[in-house]
Amino acid sequence: MAVETLIIWILVGAVAGWLAGLVIRGFGFGLIGNIVIGILGAILGGWLFGMAGIAIGAGVINAIFTAFIGAVVLLLIVRVLKRA
C-alpha cells in the first residue's frame, strides 16, 4: 500500500469517525478512536451499500460519506449491545 493511500484512509477515517461521534451523542473516542471507528465504518458502509446495490462512486467525499454512514451504524450497534 502506498503512503498516500494510507494517509487518505487515515484522514477519511478521522473525519467520518468525528462526524459520526457528533451525530450519535455520548460517543467521544479521541483522534485515534475516531480513525478506528471511521475505518471500520468505511468497511461496514462499503459492505452495506454493496448489499443494497447502491453505487456511490469514487472520490474522497463519497468515501467520507460511505465511512460516515458505516460509522453511524457501527456506533448504533455498539449502543444497543452496551444496553443489553
PyMOL CGO cylinders between C-alpha atoms (Angstrom):
from pymol import cmd
from pymol.cgo import CYLINDER

trace = [
    CYLINDER, 0.00, 0.00, 0.00, 1.35, 3.39, -0.93, 0.3, 1, 1, 1, 1, 1, 1,
    CYLINDER, 1.35, 3.39, -0.93, 1.95, 6.00, 1.75, 0.3, 1, 1, 1, 1, 1, 1,
    CYLINDER, 1.95, 6.00, 1.75, -0.53, 8.35, 0.06, 0.3, 1, 1, 1, 1, 1, 1,
    CYLINDER, -0.53, 8.35, 0.06, -3.26, 5.71, 0.22, 0.3, 1, 1, 1, 1, 1, 1,
    CYLINDER, -3.26, 5.71, 0.22, -2.59, 5.12, 3.91, 0.3, 1, 1, 1, 1, 1, 1,
    CYLINDER, -2.59, 5.12, 3.91, -2.76, 8.86, 4.62, 0.3, 1, 1, 1, 1, 1, 1,
    CYLINDER, -2.76, 8.86, 4.62, -6.08, 9.14, 2.76, 0.3, 1, 1, 1, 1, 1, 1,
    CYLINDER, -6.08, 9.14, 2.76, -7.51, 6.17, 4.74, 0.3, 1, 1, 1, 1, 1, 1,
    CYLINDER, -7.51, 6.17, 4.74, -6.45, 7.83, 8.00, 0.3, 1, 1, 1, 1, 1, 1,
    CYLINDER, -6.45, 7.83, 8.00, -7.91, 11.22, 7.04, 0.3, 1, 1, 1, 1, 1, 1,
    CYLINDER, -7.91, 11.22, 7.04, -11.19, 9.73, 5.79, 0.3, 1, 1, 1, 1, 1, 1,
    CYLINDER, -11.19, 9.73, 5.79, -11.43, 7.62, 8.95, 0.3, 1, 1, 1, 1, 1, 1,
    CYLINDER, -11.43, 7.62, 8.95, -10.76, 10.60, 11.21, 0.3, 1, 1, 1, 1, 1, 1,
    CYLINDER, -10.76, 10.60, 11.21, -13.37, 12.80, 9.53, 0.3, 1, 1, 1, 1, 1, 1,
    CYLINDER, -13.37, 12.80, 9.53, -16.01, 10.06, 9.33, 0.3, 1, 1, 1, 1, 1, 1,
    CYLINDER, -16.01, 10.06, 9.33, -15.45, 8.98, 12.95, 0.3, 1, 1, 1, 1, 1, 1,
    CYLINDER, -15.45, 8.98, 12.95, -15.61, 12.57, 14.17, 0.3, 1, 1, 1, 1, 1, 1,
    CYLINDER, -15.61, 12.57, 14.17, -18.84, 13.25, 12.25, 0.3, 1, 1, 1, 1, 1, 1,
    CYLINDER, -18.84, 13.25, 12.25, -20.41, 10.02, 13.50, 0.3, 1, 1, 1, 1, 1, 1,
    CYLINDER, -20.41, 10.02, 13.50, -19.45, 10.94, 17.06, 0.3, 1, 1, 1, 1, 1, 1,
    CYLINDER, -19.45, 10.94, 17.06, -21.25, 14.27, 16.62, 0.3, 1, 1, 1, 1, 1, 1,
    CYLINDER, -21.25, 14.27, 16.62, -24.40, 12.61, 15.29, 0.3, 1, 1, 1, 1, 1, 1,
    CYLINDER, -24.40, 12.61, 15.29, -24.52, 9.79, 17.83, 0.3, 1, 1, 1, 1, 1, 1,
    CYLINDER, -24.52, 9.79, 17.83, -24.39, 11.61, 21.15, 0.3, 1, 1, 1, 1, 1, 1,
    CYLINDER, -24.39, 11.61, 21.15, -22.48, 10.11, 24.03, 0.3, 1, 1, 1, 1, 1, 1,
    CYLINDER, -22.48, 10.11, 24.03, -19.54, 8.87, 21.99, 0.3, 1, 1, 1, 1, 1, 1,
    CYLINDER, -19.54, 8.87, 21.99, -16.17, 10.57, 22.13, 0.3, 1, 1, 1, 1, 1, 1,
    CYLINDER, -16.17, 10.57, 22.13, -13.16, 8.48, 21.23, 0.3, 1, 1, 1, 1, 1, 1,
    CYLINDER, -13.16, 8.48, 21.23, -10.40, 10.99, 20.57, 0.3, 1, 1, 1, 1, 1, 1,
    CYLINDER, -10.40, 10.99, 20.57, -8.34, 11.14, 17.40, 0.3, 1, 1, 1, 1, 1, 1,
    CYLINDER, -8.34, 11.14, 17.40, -7.15, 7.52, 17.33, 0.3, 1, 1, 1, 1, 1, 1,
    CYLINDER, -7.15, 7.52, 17.33, -10.60, 6.23, 18.26, 0.3, 1, 1, 1, 1, 1, 1,
    CYLINDER, -10.60, 6.23, 18.26, -12.22, 8.34, 15.54, 0.3, 1, 1, 1, 1, 1, 1,
    CYLINDER, -12.22, 8.34, 15.54, -9.78, 6.98, 12.97, 0.3, 1, 1, 1, 1, 1, 1,
    CYLINDER, -9.78, 6.98, 12.97, -10.51, 3.38, 14.01, 0.3, 1, 1, 1, 1, 1, 1,
    CYLINDER, -10.51, 3.38, 14.01, -14.28, 3.95, 14.08, 0.3, 1, 1, 1, 1, 1, 1,
    CYLINDER, -14.28, 3.95, 14.08, -14.11, 5.70, 10.70, 0.3, 1, 1, 1, 1, 1, 1,
    CYLINDER, -14.11, 5.70, 10.70, -12.06, 2.96, 9.03, 0.3, 1, 1, 1, 1, 1, 1,
    CYLINDER, -12.06, 2.96, 9.03, -14.29, 0.22, 10.46, 0.3, 1, 1, 1, 1, 1, 1,
    CYLINDER, -14.29, 0.22, 10.46, -17.26, 2.34, 9.36, 0.3, 1, 1, 1, 1, 1, 1,
    CYLINDER, -17.26, 2.34, 9.36, -15.83, 2.54, 5.83, 0.3, 1, 1, 1, 1, 1, 1,
    CYLINDER, -15.83, 2.54, 5.83, -15.61, -1.23, 5.68, 0.3, 1, 1, 1, 1, 1, 1,
    CYLINDER, -15.61, -1.23, 5.68, -19.12, -1.66, 7.10, 0.3, 1, 1, 1, 1, 1, 1,
    CYLINDER, -19.12, -1.66, 7.10, -20.56, 1.11, 4.92, 0.3, 1, 1, 1, 1, 1, 1,
    CYLINDER, -20.56, 1.11, 4.92, -19.00, -0.32, 1.77, 0.3, 1, 1, 1, 1, 1, 1,
    CYLINDER, -19.00, -0.32, 1.77, -20.43, -3.73, 2.62, 0.3, 1, 1, 1, 1, 1, 1,
    CYLINDER, -20.43, -3.73, 2.62, -23.90, -2.32, 3.40, 0.3, 1, 1, 1, 1, 1, 1,
    CYLINDER, -23.90, -2.32, 3.40, -24.04, -0.24, 0.22, 0.3, 1, 1, 1, 1, 1, 1,
    CYLINDER, -24.04, -0.24, 0.22, -22.82, -3.21, -1.80, 0.3, 1, 1, 1, 1, 1, 1,
    CYLINDER, -22.82, -3.21, -1.80, -25.51, -5.47, -0.30, 0.3, 1, 1, 1, 1, 1, 1,
    CYLINDER, -25.51, -5.47, -0.30, -28.15, -2.84, -1.06, 0.3, 1, 1, 1, 1, 1, 1,
    CYLINDER, -28.15, -2.84, -1.06, -26.89, -2.46, -4.64, 0.3, 1, 1, 1, 1, 1, 1,
    CYLINDER, -26.89, -2.46, -4.64, -26.07, 1.22, -4.15, 0.3, 1, 1, 1, 1, 1, 1,
    CYLINDER, -26.07, 1.22, -4.15, -23.06, 2.55, -6.05, 0.3, 1, 1, 1, 1, 1, 1,
    CYLINDER, -23.06, 2.55, -6.05, -21.84, 5.82, -4.55, 0.3, 1, 1, 1, 1, 1, 1,
    CYLINDER, -21.84, 5.82, -4.55, -18.90, 6.34, -6.89, 0.3, 1, 1, 1, 1, 1, 1,
    CYLINDER, -18.90, 6.34, -6.89, -15.28, 7.27, -6.40, 0.3, 1, 1, 1, 1, 1, 1,
    CYLINDER, -15.28, 7.27, -6.40, -13.74, 10.26, -4.68, 0.3, 1, 1, 1, 1, 1, 1,
    CYLINDER, -13.74, 10.26, -4.68, -12.83, 11.43, -1.23, 0.3, 1, 1, 1, 1, 1, 1,
    CYLINDER, -12.83, 11.43, -1.23, -16.25, 13.00, -0.49, 0.3, 1, 1, 1, 1, 1, 1,
    CYLINDER, -16.25, 13.00, -0.49, -18.01, 9.77, -1.43, 0.3, 1, 1, 1, 1, 1, 1,
    CYLINDER, -18.01, 9.77, -1.43, -15.56, 7.78, 0.69, 0.3, 1, 1, 1, 1, 1, 1,
    CYLINDER, -15.56, 7.78, 0.69, -16.23, 10.04, 3.67, 0.3, 1, 1, 1, 1, 1, 1,
    CYLINDER, -16.23, 10.04, 3.67, -19.99, 9.68, 3.16, 0.3, 1, 1, 1, 1, 1, 1,
    CYLINDER, -19.99, 9.68, 3.16, -19.76, 5.88, 2.98, 0.3, 1, 1, 1, 1, 1, 1,
    CYLINDER, -19.76, 5.88, 2.98, -17.49, 5.73, 6.02, 0.3, 1, 1, 1, 1, 1, 1,
    CYLINDER, -17.49, 5.73, 6.02, -19.75, 8.12, 7.92, 0.3, 1, 1, 1, 1, 1, 1,
    CYLINDER, -19.75, 8.12, 7.92, -22.87, 6.02, 7.29, 0.3, 1, 1, 1, 1, 1, 1,
    CYLINDER, -22.87, 6.02, 7.29, -20.99, 2.87, 8.28, 0.3, 1, 1, 1, 1, 1, 1,
    CYLINDER, -20.99, 2.87, 8.28, -19.60, 4.53, 11.42, 0.3, 1, 1, 1, 1, 1, 1,
    CYLINDER, -19.60, 4.53, 11.42, -23.08, 5.70, 12.48, 0.3, 1, 1, 1, 1, 1, 1,
    CYLINDER, -23.08, 5.70, 12.48, -24.43, 2.17, 12.02, 0.3, 1, 1, 1, 1, 1, 1,
    CYLINDER, -24.43, 2.17, 12.02, -21.44, 0.79, 13.95, 0.3, 1, 1, 1, 1, 1, 1,
    CYLINDER, -21.44, 0.79, 13.95, -21.98, 3.21, 16.85, 0.3, 1, 1, 1, 1, 1, 1,
    CYLINDER, -21.98, 3.21, 16.85, -25.69, 2.38, 16.94, 0.3, 1, 1, 1, 1, 1, 1,
    CYLINDER, -25.69, 2.38, 16.94, -24.84, -1.32, 17.15, 0.3, 1, 1, 1, 1, 1, 1,
    CYLINDER, -24.84, -1.32, 17.15, -22.36, -0.62, 19.96, 0.3, 1, 1, 1, 1, 1, 1,
    CYLINDER, -22.36, -0.62, 19.96, -25.01, 1.40, 21.81, 0.3, 1, 1, 1, 1, 1, 1,
    CYLINDER, -25.01, 1.40, 21.81, -27.56, -1.41, 21.54, 0.3, 1, 1, 1, 1, 1, 1,
    CYLINDER, -27.56, -1.41, 21.54, -25.03, -4.02, 22.68, 0.3, 1, 1, 1, 1, 1, 1,
    CYLINDER, -25.03, -4.02, 22.68, -23.95, -1.85, 25.61, 0.3, 1, 1, 1, 1, 1, 1,
    CYLINDER, -23.95, -1.85, 25.61, -27.52, -1.66, 26.89, 0.3, 1, 1, 1, 1, 1, 1,
    CYLINDER, -27.52, -1.66, 26.89, -28.04, -5.41, 26.64, 0.3, 1, 1, 1, 1, 1, 1,
]
cmd.load_cgo(trace, "trace")
